[in-house]
Amino acid sequence: MKIFPLVLWNVLSGLLVLLFSLWLAGPGIAETETPTYNFWYLLFFVVWLIGLSLQFKRPLRKIGFSITLVPFIFYLVLTVQAIII
C-alpha cells in the first residue's frame, strides 16, 4: 500500500470517527432536565486507535486497516439509514 493514500485514509476516517463518537456520546436532546451521556460510543474511537497503532507494524498493516474500517462503516451505515428513513 502506498503511504499517501494510507495517511489520507487515516486522517479522514479518524476525523469522521472522532466527531461522530463525540457527538453520539454527548447529552443529545432530551425532554428531562438531566442530560444523559452515552460514553459507549467512544469505544468506536478506541477501536479505531487500535487499528491505527497496528498499521505502524509492517506485517499487521492490513489487519490494522481492516480494524479502522469497522467504526467507519458503522457510522456510514448509521448516516445512510438516517438519511433514508
N, C-alpha and C positions, 0 to 999 in steps of 0.2 A: 504494500500500500504506500502511496506517495505521502510525503509528510504534510504538504499544504492542505490537501483535502481532509486529512485526519485532524489537523489543528482547527480548520474551519468547522468541521463537524462537531468537535468538542466544544468550541466556543458557542456556536449557535444552539446546540442541543442543551448545553449546560445553562445558558441563559433562560431558555424556554422552561426547562425542568425546574430551575430555581424560582422563577417568577410564578409558575403555576403552583408549586409546592407552598410558597409563602402565601399566595392568595387563598388557596383552599384551606390552609392551616389557620388562617385568620378568623376573626369573630363572625364574619358574614352578616347577613341581615336576619334579625330575629325579632319576634314580637314581644320578647321578655326584656326586662331591664338588665339582666346579667348576660354578658356576651359568652358564648360557648366557643372554645377553641378546639380544633381537631388536629393535634400535632402528629397524627399518624401519617399524614400526607408528606411530612418532612422525611419519612423513611425512603420515599422515592428518590429524593435528592441524595441521601446516603448511599443508596444502591448505585446511583449514577456516579458518585465519587469513587466507589469501589471499582466500578468498571473503568473509570479514568485512570486509577492507580495501576490497574492490571495492564493498561496499554503501554506503560513505560517499560515493561519487561518484554523482550523480543518474542519469546515463544508463546506468551499469553496475550499477544496483541489482538488476535481475532476473538478470543473469549471476552476480553475487556470491551471490545467494540460491540459485541452481542449484548453484553450486560448493560452498556449505556443505551442501547436501542430499546430495552424493555420499558423504562419510565417514559421515554419519548413517545413510544407507540401508545402507551396507556393514556397519556394526556392528549395525544392526537385523536384517539378514538372517543374520548370524552368530549372533545371540542366538536367533532363531526356529529356525534349524537345530539349535542345541544343545538347545533345549527339545524339539523334535520327535524327534530321534534319540536 
